[in-house]
Amino acid sequence: MTKEINPAADPFAEREAEKYENPVPSREFILAFMEQVNQPLRLHQLAEGLGVDEYDEERFEALSRRLKAMLRDGQLIKNRRGAFGLIQKMDLIKGRVIGHPDGFGFLSCEDMDGDLFISAQEMHKVLHGDEVIASIVGEDRRGRKEAAIVEVSKRHSTQLVGRVHLEDGLAWVHPNNNRITQDVFVPADGLLDAKEGQIVKVDIITQPSKRHGPIGRIVEVMGDYMAPGMEIDTAIHAFGIPNEWPERLLEELATIPDEVTEADIEGRKDVRHLPLVTIDGDDSRDFDDAVYAKRRKAGWRLVVAIADVSHYVKPGSELDKEAYKRGNSVYFPQRVIPMLPEKLSNELCSLNPHVDRLCMVCDMYISEEGQLERTQFYQAVMNSKARLTYNQVHDMLTNQQSEHRQTFAPMVEHIEALNELYQVLAKSRSERGALEFDTVETKMVFDDDRKIEKIVPVVRNEAHKLIEECMLMANVATARYLKHHKIPILYRVHEPPKEEKLKKLKGFLADFGLGLGGGEEPTAHDFDQVMQQVKGLPIEHLVNTVMLRSMNQAVYQPENKGHFGLSFEHYAHFTSPIRRYPDLLIHRAIRHAWLKQGAEGFSYDTPAMETFGRHCSDTERRADEATRDAVTFLKCEFLSHRLGEQYQAVISSVTNFGMFVELDDLYIEGLIHITELGEDYFHFDAVRHCLKGERTGQVYRLGDRVEVQVAQVVLDTRKIDLRLVRHLTQSPESGEALNPETLAENSEQKPKKKRRSRNYANKKRNRSRSKKAAE
């Protein structure tokens, strides 16, 4: 007999009563009750303890459904005797499966630091993305905590995209997502006339288990494997990116006027007289930010106007639901999957020149030293005076004879004012020690058949940086403003490097006589000091690369922990509501702050923001993975026609199974397997980022230059195998890297005493995490 409690004690009873005619105890109350009872309970025992009469069929069935939903969501688990129990009381954990191309996987748990290893045998039961209940069963031979899957609480994949293969009357589909290594078996009656090698969609009719793999039925033949654009179509479906507008959304969209109306403008501040301009890339189609700067007696006025998406996309609307589902726009080569329909993203919410547009204005006053002094936010109507490109602005600022200075003559004075402010903001950025890693972005140039013709670097000029600094200042002003009003929002958080990565980084730097200041909690300024010391030296690229890889990934969350890389105490995304859902939430928070102080009455509380943050961080990663998959395929296809050709390259990553190198001029990465390095046993040093031969002493390390030959390209797995031709130049060895006088000159400090090299011979060799190895 279970202890009965008073159902009226449920603190969420009122909420449940609003939702249901015949409410049952809330999830929170059920969990609290089970915590109090401290034992697994069967359904009738739970009903009795919670005050639900078994003979009240409607309530009893409702309680049963709620418990099943809690099982599905991983809040409870049912044991072999059919009793419901608390996961944590059974020494179990809930997490999401992350598959690896080599067949094993990892379990990502919100409440744990680091992922748990899942063996290839355990991975037979699940697919990448599945949510599971697992137990920790020990450590594998590499010292990683290992998980065994107890139960699958939620299946992630019900449909996959892949390439169909036919052989001896049997058929299977090899998934396009390389994190799913199990082929889907297709019975003869589920082929749908698919031919060998075609790309298909397959519904999973039987999920994998310990005894068998997934079984499916082909529901659509998408086309031939090498058809132009197929790599993007497959990536969209493989990573589950929504790309069709629901009918109800289109109906709602039709009710929105095609132009800004007088009713829309009513109550807004009129800033149509301000010479606001947009500055974007040559091929941009949506313009969500406009800028204007003016010199004051003491400092500057900076106006950043952002498209007022929140005026059209209301909470709970069909547009809002779909925007949340997508999370962000996804940018593929020559194709965009937008977060909002074109009527909004490219028309009503795009700050096109010489037309009235609704906007949210961040009006800032900045000191002579580039510090934000005060901010005013308001909703307004604007009229952009020009659509400028980065290249046009750069030419106007660097060439007095530029034709653009004539074309946009009325704007020249204002562009120069923006540039003067940018110089001040750039100096402030340097003084606070914000990190700026020198990475190369690339752009693919396609031919008429939509195949890569060439790959070129994207040069970031001063105009790019000018706009970036203006947007950063607006984002900081936003975070500070909403922090002051105590409204729950999503901050853009970038935490400092984790302790383990920091320890490895310090060990690496010590080999070169470098020290990272700040003790156990170094700041971005401490990192910047190291970058300044190695500037212009042979190890600059090597040190910068290792430091970049020690960084954490930025996320969205309601707890403000600052932005480490930018060295900001408060930071939030405000400037791109057309393409990022977190920015749309920020705009709603700003509008609420105008109307009422504090968090009271705001549509969202902190738990809701936590959910938003996790979802938006996930959709951001999903977009990154999908675009990377499509780009990698295109690069592999490009290189598949160049087998046997030789290129010079730089070692970009070192692992225990070989090293990845980036080909000069092509910016494509491939693998030189460890067996290609010569007749020797090569050992991986994770701290020094190198492979060293046991007999010959030959060292291959991050940053070394090599000459390679394209040996093999496997399009299905997106793998490029290279053959080492010769070792061209080697990065400086520890102890040889820095001349103390040069180091002192670079850092403008006294020479530091060189530290003695550490002995790593007996240290464990660590394998790179799955994501890095896969890339």
MORAZI-V723375 format. One record per residue. N is the residue number from 1. OMEGA is omega in whole degrees, 0 to 359 (NA if undefined). Layout:
N:OMEGA, N:OMEGA
This chain:
1:181, 2:177, 3:180, 4:180, 5:182, 6:181, 7:180, 8:180, 9:179, 10:182, 11:182, 12:182, 13:181, 14:178, 15:180, 16:180, 17:178, 18:183, 19:190, 20:178, 21:181, 22:190, 23:174, 24:180, 25:181, 26:178, 27:182, 28:181, 29:179, 30:179, 31:179, 32:179, 33:181, 34:176, 35:181, 36:181, 37:174, 38:174, 39:176, 40:183, 41:174, 42:187, 43:184, 44:177, 45:178, 46:180, 47:180, 48:182, 49:182, 50:177, 51:177, 52:183, 53:179, 54:183, 55:172, 56:191, 57:184, 58:181, 59:181, 60:178, 61:178, 62:177, 63:179, 64:179, 65:179, 66:179, 67:177, 68:178, 69:178, 70:173, 71:181, 72:184, 73:176, 74:177, 75:177, 76:172, 77:180, 78:180, 79:185, 80:180, 81:178, 82:180, 83:178, 84:180, 85:176, 86:184, 87:184, 88:179, 89:180, 90:181, 91:178, 92:180, 93:179, 94:180, 95:180, 96:183, 97:175, 98:182, 99:177, 100:182, 101:180, 102:172, 103:177, 104:180, 105:179, 106:177, 107:180, 108:182, 109:182, 110:187, 111:182, 112:175, 113:180, 114:182, 115:176, 116:180, 117:174, 118:182, 119:179, 120:179, 121:179, 122:182, 123:177, 124:185, 125:191, 126:173, 127:178, 128:179, 129:179, 130:175, 131:189, 132:168, 133:185, 134:175, 135:177, 136:187, 137:179, 138:180, 139:176, 140:185, 141:177, 142:179, 143:179, 144:175, 145:186, 146:181, 147:172, 148:184, 149:180, 150:184, 151:174, 152:182, 153:181, 154:177, 155:182, 156:187, 157:172, 158:177, 159:179, 160:173, 161:180, 162:183, 163:185, 164:178, 165:181, 166:179, 167:175, 168:177, 169:179, 170:180, 171:175, 172:180, 173:177, 174:185, 175:179, 176:179, 177:186, 178:174, 179:175, 180:186, 181:180, 182:174, 183:179, 184:179, 185:181, 186:176, 187:185, 188:183, 189:181, 190:186, 191:178, 192:176, 193:178, 194:179, 195:181, 196:174, 197:181, 198:176, 199:185, 200:168, 201:181, 202:174, 203:177, 204:181, 205:174, 206:181, 207:181, 208:176, 209:180, 210:187, 211:183, 212:177, 213:180, 214:178, 215:185, 216:179, 217:180, 218:182, 219:179, 220:171, 221:186, 222:179, 223:181, 224:187, 225:187, 226:180, 227:180, 228:179, 229:182, 230:181, 231:179, 232:178, 233:181, 234:179, 235:179, 236:182, 237:182, 238:183, 239:173, 240:180, 241:179, 242:183, 243:176, 244:181, 245:178, 246:182, 247:181, 248:177, 249:181, 250:177, 251:178, 252:181, 253:182, 254:181, 255:181, 256:180, 257:181, 258:180, 259:175, 260:183, 261:177, 262:178, 263:178, 264:186, 265:185, 266:178, 267:181, 268:175, 269:181, 270:178, 271:181, 272:179, 273:182, 274:179, 275:178, 276:178, 277:172, 278:178, 279:185, 280:178, 281:182, 282:186, 283:179, 284:180, 285:177, 286:183, 287:185, 288:179, 289:176, 290:187, 291:176, 292:178, 293:179, 294:177, 295:175, 296:179, 297:179, 298:178, 299:188, 300:166, 301:178, 302:178, 303:174, 304:180, 305:183, 306:179, 307:183, 308:180, 309:185, 310:176, 311:184, 312:183, 313:184, 314:178, 315:177, 316:179, 317:178, 318:177, 319:181, 320:180, 321:181, 322:178, 323:177, 324:181, 325:181, 326:176, 327:182, 328:172, 329:180, 330:186, 331:174, 332:174, 333:177, 334:179, 335:180, 336:170, 337:189, 338:176, 339:181, 340:179, 341:184, 342:180, 343:177, 344:189, 345:182, 346:183, 347:188, 348:183, 349:177, 350:185, 351:181, 352:184, 353:170, 354:173, 355:179, 356:178, 357:176, 358:182, 359:170, 360:185, 361:170, 362:186, 363:189, 364:172, 365:188, 366:184, 367:178, 368:182, 369:178, 370:179, 371:179, 372:182, 373:178, 374:185, 375:172, 376:176, 377:175, 378:175, 379:189, 380:170, 381:185, 382:176, 383:183, 384:183, 385:179, 386:171, 387:182, 388:175, 389:179, 390:183, 391:178, 392:181, 393:179, 394:180, 395:179, 396:184, 397:185, 398:183, 399:182, 400:180, 401:183, 402:177, 403:180, 404:177, 405:177, 406:182, 407:183, 408:185, 409:181, 410:184, 411:188, 412:181, 413:182, 414:176, 415:178, 416:176, 417:176, 418:181, 419:178, 420:178, 421:179, 422:180, 423:179, 424:180, 425:179, 426:178, 427:178, 428:178, 429:180, 430:182, 431:180, 432:174, 433:177, 434:185, 435:178, 436:181, 437:184, 438:179, 439:183, 440:172, 441:182, 442:178, 443:179, 444:175, 445:186, 446:175, 447:184, 448:179, 449:181, 450:171, 451:183, 452:175, 453:176, 454:178, 455:185, 456:177, 457:175, 458:183, 459:177, 460:179, 461:184, 462:179, 463:175, 464:184, 465:178, 466:180, 467:180, 468:181, 469:177, 470:180, 471:178, 472:180, 473:178, 474:179, 475:177, 476:179, 477:179, 478:182, 479:179, 480:181, 481:183, 482:174, 483:179, 484:181, 485:175, 486:178, 487:179, 488:181, 489:172, 490:172, 491:171, 492:189, 493:174, 494:184, 495:178, 496:179, 497:179, 498:186, 499:182, 500:179, 501:179, 502:180, 503:179, 504:180, 505:180, 506:177, 507:178, 508:182, 509:181, 510:179, 511:180, 512:179, 513:182, 514:177, 515:177, 516:182, 517:176, 518:178, 519:182, 520:182, 521:179, 522:178, 523:176, 524:179, 525:178, 526:177, 527:181, 528:179, 529:178, 530:180, 531:179, 532:181, 533:184, 534:182, 535:178, 536:180, 537:182, 538:184, 539:184, 540:182, 541:181, 542:183, 543:180, 544:180, 545:181, 546:179, 547:179, 548:183, 549:176, 550:185, 551:172, 552:176, 553:178, 554:182, 555:173, 556:178, 557:181, 558:178, 559:183, 560:177, 561:177, 562:178, 563:186, 564:186, 565:180, 566:180, 567:177, 568:177, 569:179, 570:180, 571:177, 572:180, 573:183, 574:198, 575:183, 576:181, 577:176, 578:188, 579:179, 580:181, 581:177, 582:179, 583:178, 584:177, 585:178, 586:179, 587:178, 588:179, 589:178, 590:179, 591:178, 592:181, 593:177, 594:189, 595:185, 596:179, 597:174, 598:186, 599:184, 600:177, 601:179, 602:187, 603:188, 604:174, 605:184, 606:177, 607:178, 608:179, 609:176, 610:177, 611:177, 612:183, 613:179, 614:182, 615:183, 616:175, 617:179, 618:181, 619:176, 620:178, 621:178, 622:179, 623:179, 624:182, 625:182, 626:180, 627:179, 628:179, 629:181, 630:180, 631:180, 632:178, 633:180, 634:179, 635:178, 636:179, 637:178, 638:184, 639:181, 640:178, 641:184, 642:178, 643:179, 644:179, 645:182, 646:181, 647:168, 648:187, 649:176, 650:179, 651:185, 652:179, 653:180, 654:180, 655:180, 656:179, 657:179, 658:180, 659:176, 660:179, 661:178, 662:183, 663:178, 664:175, 665:181, 666:181, 667:178, 668:181, 669:174, 670:184, 671:165, 672:183, 673:184, 674:180, 675:180, 676:188, 677:177, 678:183, 679:182, 680:171, 681:181, 682:182, 683:184, 684:175, 685:186, 686:182, 687:181, 688:178, 689:181, 690:170, 691:182, 692:179, 693:183, 694:184, 695:186, 696:184, 697:180, 698:183, 699:171, 700:184, 701:178, 702:178, 703:177, 704:176, 705:183, 706:170, 707:186, 708:176, 709:178, 710:185, 711:185, 712:174, 713:179, 714:185, 715:183, 716:183, 717:180, 718:182, 719:177, 720:179, 721:181, 722:177, 723:180, 724:177, 725:176, 726:178, 727:186, 728:179, 729:184, 730:175, 731:182, 732:177, 733:174, 734:182, 735:180, 736:193, 737:190, 738:168, 739:183, 740:180, 741:178, 742:179, 743:180, 744:180, 745:181, 746:185, 747:183, 748:177, 749:176, 750:179, 751:177, 752:177, 753:184, 754:180, 755:180, 756:180, 757:178, 758:179, 759:183, 760:190, 761:185, 762:180, 763:177, 764:174, 765:181, 766:176, 767:179, 768:179, 769:189, 770:184, 771:181, 772:181, 773:181, 774:182, 775:NA
